């Protein structure tokens, strides 16, 4: 059954390829050490699904948390260098623990570490897709994590929830399971009296007025905010999602009424456009006149210099920028073909005039439509 046909919660039991993401808070104890019992419990459920013919990709946080104790730290580091050091130490411990747990079921695992570049660049994306697909064909459970050891702020997703959403897209998964330490999404803080569980989300309207909390633990970086974003990314690409507690993964896989089910709302689309819409960090802004807004938003045209009235921020070519109308509203986001240094002298000029006065290299669109996500 393809993801397009997983239209109800009960259909989840028919999924043949899934992605499961588990966060640090579900894998570690209060003191920051890995929780071996939690890992074994998760692996037992994954192994059972694997035996029944389901292909599973596991996206697992926990590398930085696993490195806290060996390095003698008393909390999750806040600076990049120490975080990368903790990840370098902890990633080996984490994958070793998973290997040990899956070995009890005679299942091999493989480690795959990604940065944003691996997802967004076409060649890297194809290579990653080919590798993960082959591993699944060989009966291996890939264990994916963001490559915190080398990732800088510029090439980080920042949380494994969105990594999981993009990996789901990459492997053409039927469903995405986002596991946390809360059983469901609620319309307010679950600890508050009167907070109601939201059993399903079929559109953005179902989330209006919902107070979604942020970071939920001392060792994690996500919280419910990033899980809702990840589920939304998956849904807009035609992949159904479940957000639930790690201990409820078994019933969730069976299609039971647990957690919050996010219905698929769109069709599969370019991973680059998904990244631009949901994960890219804009480095500046291009202010568009009304004609350019109509061309980009209504007619899905590329953005030309003639329709831009102002450039804001400092950025290089091929970095993401927001496209803003005259009222200050962001109408799109795209990869710009020129730097903020080059663009000012191009503003308002037709392409032919730019080529004649500045050279053939200035005949390109500012933002090509293939690299432009409209909001």
N, C-alpha and C positions, 0 to 999 in steps of 0.2 A: 504494500500500500504506500503510495507516494504521499509527501507532506500535504499536497493539495487536497487529499481526501481525508485528512485527519481533522474533520470539522466538528467533532464532538469529543467530550472528555473520554467517553468509553472507547473511542477509536484509538486511544493511546496504546491499548493492549496489542494493537496490530502493527505498531511501528517496527521497522526492521533495521533502522540505523538511527541512533540517538546520541546526543551529547549531554553529559552530566557534569555540572559545575558544582564544586563544593568549596566553601570559603574557609579561611583560617580559623574563624571562631568555632567552626564545627569540627576542626581537626586537632585543636590544641587544648590543653588544660589551662586553668587560670594562671598557672605559673609560666606559661609560654612554651612548655614542652609538648612534643607531639603526643597525641592521645592514641595510643596503639589500639585500644578497644574500638574507638570510633572508626579508625581506618579499617580494621578487620570487619566490622559490621557493614560498612559501605562496600568493601570488596566482596563480601559474601553475596550481597544483592546483585552487584554487577556480574559476578561469576555465574549466578543463576540465570540472569538474562542472556549472558553469553552462551551458555549451554543450550538455551532454547532457540538459538539462531539469531539473536539480536546483536548487531555490531555496535560497539560502544566506544566512544571517545570520552575520556575523562579529563576535564579541565580542573586542575587542582591548585589552589593557593596553598600557602603554608611554608614556602621556602625561607622567607625572611623570618617568620615566626620560629621555624625549626633551628635557625642559626643564632637566635638570641641567647639561649642558655650556654652553648659551647663557647661563645665569645665573652661570656661573663657580663652580659648586658642585663639591665633590670627592666627594660621596656623596649618597645619597638622603636628603632632609631628614626629620627626625623630628617637627618641630613642624607644626601644622596650617596656619598662615599661609603658611609657605614651601612646603609641599607644594601648597597651592592655587595659589600663584604659579607654581611649576614646571609644574603641570598646565595653567594658562592659557597659558603659553608653549609647552609641549610638545604640547598637543592639536592646535594648528594645524599644527605640523610633521608630526605623525603622520598626520593626515588628508590633508595635501598629498602625503605620500609614497605613501600608499595610492592616492590619485587618479591619481598618475602611473603607478603600477604597473598598475592596472586599465585605464587608458587604452590601454595596449599591446594590450589585448584588446577594445577598444571597449565596455567595460562601465562604466556610471555607478555611483558610490557615493554614499551619503548618511550623514551623521553623526547619531547619536542618542545623547544623553547622559541617563542616568537617575539618580535617587536612589531611596531606599526609598519615599518618598511616591508617586513615579510608578508604582510597582509595586503598592503596597498599597491606595491610595485608589481606589475603584471608578471614579469618573469619569476620573481620570488613566489608570488601567489600560485602560479602554475606548478612550480617545483614542490611547494608545500602540499598542494592538493594531490599531486601525483604520489608523494611519499605517504601521506596519511591514508589515501585510498588503497595503496598496495599493502600497507600494514594491516588494514582491516581485512583485506582479502586473505592474508596469511594467518588470520585468527589472532592477531596481536591486539592488545588494548593500548592505544597511544595515550600517554599521560602528558597533557599540555600545560604549560605555564608561561606567563609573560617572562621574557628574559631580563629579569631584574638585575642581573650581574653586569650587563653592558648597556641597558637602556638608559638614555638620558631623558630629561623632561620633554625634549622635543620629539622623541620617538617612542614615547610610552603611551599605552592606553590608559594606565592609571588604575585599572581594576580588572580582575579576571572575568567579571560578569560580561563586559563588552567583548573581551577576548573570546569568550564562549559563544556569544552571538555570531561573531564573524567566523569562528571555526564551524559553527552549525551551517552557515552559508557555504563555506568552503567545501565541506564534505557532503553537501546535499542531504542534510539530516532530515528525518521526519519530525523530530521533536527535540526540544531543549528543556532540560530540567535544571533549575537554579535552586540549589540547596543552601539553606541558611539556618539560623537558630530560632526562627519564628515560623509557626506552622502555616501562616497565610498572610496575605496582604489585608490590612484592616483600614477602615475609614478614618482612623486616628491612631495614636499610640496604643498598642495592644494592652499596655499596663493600665490604661485609664478605664474606669468603669464606663460601660455603655458603648465601648468600641465594638464595631460590628465587622465580622469577617466578610470580605468580598470574594465570593466563590468563583466569579468569572468576569473577564473583561473582554468585551467584544468590539469596543471602539474607544476613542479618547473620551467620549462623553461619559463613560462609566468611571472615569478617574477624576471628573470635575468635583471640586470640593473635598477631595481626599487629601488628608495631611500625611504625606509620606516622610518618614523620618530618615535621617542620614546614617552616619556611621554607627554600627551597632555593637562594636566590641573594641577592646584595646589592642588586638592583634590584627584586625581586619582593616581594609581600606574602603569597603563598599557600603554596606547597609542596604536598606530597601530601595533607596533612590536609584542606585546603579542597577539593581535587579529589574526594576520597572523599565528603565531605559533599555536594558538588554533584551527584555521580553518584547518591548516595542520594536526594536531593531529586527528581531527574529520574525515578529508578526508581519511587519511590512514587507518581508521577503518571503512570505508564505509558509513560515514555520511556526507550528504551535508550541506554546511554552507552558511550563508549570513552575510556580514559585512555592516552595514548601520547606518544611523542616527536614533536616538530613535523615532523621529517624523514620520519616514517612516515605522514603523513596520507594520502598517495596509496593505499598498500596498505590502510590502515584503511578508507577509503571503499569499497574494492573488497571488503571483507569478509574480508581475509586474516587469518591468525592472528598478529596483532601487538597489542601493548598488553594492557590488561585490559578485558574486556567485562563491563559491569554489566547484568544482565537486568532488564527491567521487572517490578516486583513488585506494583504496585497500579493503580488506575484514576485517571483525571483527577479532581482535587478543587479546591476553592476555593483561589485563590492566596493569599488572606488566611490560611487555615489552614496552608498550606505555610510562609508567612512566620513565623507564630506558632510553629510547631513547630521550624523549622530556622534561622531568621535573626533573630528578634526578641530584643532585649536586655531582659529583665525588669527593671522598676524597683522591684519590691517583692514581697511575698508575702501571700496570704490563707490563714490556717490554717482548714481545714475539719473539722467533726465527721464522725463515721462516716456519718451519714445523708446529709450533703451529698456526701460522696465517692461513695456508691452512686448517688445521683441523677445526678451529673455523669458518672461513669465508666461505670456499667453501663446507665443509662437515657438518657444523652445529654441530660439536662435542663439548663436554665439554672441559674446559681448565684444563690441568694437570700441576703439578709442573715441570715436566720434560721439558716442552716447554717454561718456563719462565726464563729469564736471569737476570732480575733486578726488584727490587721493589722500588717505590718512594712514598713518602708521609707517613703520619701517619693515620691509620684507624683501626677500629675494625672489627670483623667478621660481616657479613651480611650488610656491608655498600657498596655503589656503588663505583666502581673503573673503570677507563678507561683502555682498552686493546690497547697497542700501538705497532706498528711494528718497525723494526730496523731503518726505515727512519723517525721515529717520528710522523707518522700519526695514529690517533685514528681509530681503525677498529671495535671497539665494546665497550660495557659497560655492566658490570654485577655486581651481588651481590657476594662478595668474602666470602668464607667459613672460612678463617683464618685471623688473624690480621696481621698488618705489622710487628709486633714483632716476630711472629712465622714463617713467610714465608721465610726469608733469608736462614735459614738452610735447607729449603726444595728445593731450586732452583736446577733445572737440574736433580733431582733424580727421577727414576721410582717409581711408586706407591708401588710396591712390596718391594722395598728397604726401603721406608719410613715406611711402616707398620712394617717391621722386626726390624728397628733400633729405631723407635720412638713410635710405638704402633698403635693399631687398629684405633684410632681416626684420624690418618693421612692418612687413605686410601681413604678419600673423594677427589673429584675433587676440585680444587681451585675455579672454577666457573662452576656451573652446567648449562647445555645448556638451561634448563627451566628458568634460571635466567639470561640469556645473550641475549642482543639485539645487532645484527650485523649491522654495518653502511655501 
